[in-house]
Amino acid sequence: MDLVYLKQEAARLFPLAAAHALAHGPEGNRPLESLNSLCREHFEALGFRCMADCLDAVVPRVRGRLTLEAWSSAELTVSPWTFRVECRAFWLGSTQVHLTVRHDGPLPGITETGYRSIFAPVGMFADGTTPEGFIRGMFPQTAQMSLF
């Protein structure tokens, strides 16, 4: 097993794992179990310190939009604020979606430090709520939000 092959497998398995979790819940997620197993089995041979480092290196990435089918990041604007959001489904092999919100200062009612970490069960997105919609829900309904 080489890193190129493992990345190809991760690109195939990760979206399947997201689809399974949304349709059937977190239990019995064979695509996620397969990806975790591959990383656990091969991390040392591929030069990683641990399974989590291997997973971090192979999970597909998307920039510019938030999705559960890859680890994604986007810049969002809610006037007058612009902030950065990262979305990582199955963070460290869990059934949680880890969302981070970063801003160069406080976001009233969201974070006073400019950083907020949120863990949400993947199942909360099963009703069609998107990661962007989840973040949008953190702000007053009168705010306008757009994805750059």
Summary of the structure (lengths in Angstrom):
residues: 148
radius of gyration: 16.4
end to end distance: 37.9
largest distance: 52.5
contacts: 438
relative contact order: 0.16
helix: 38%
strand: 26%
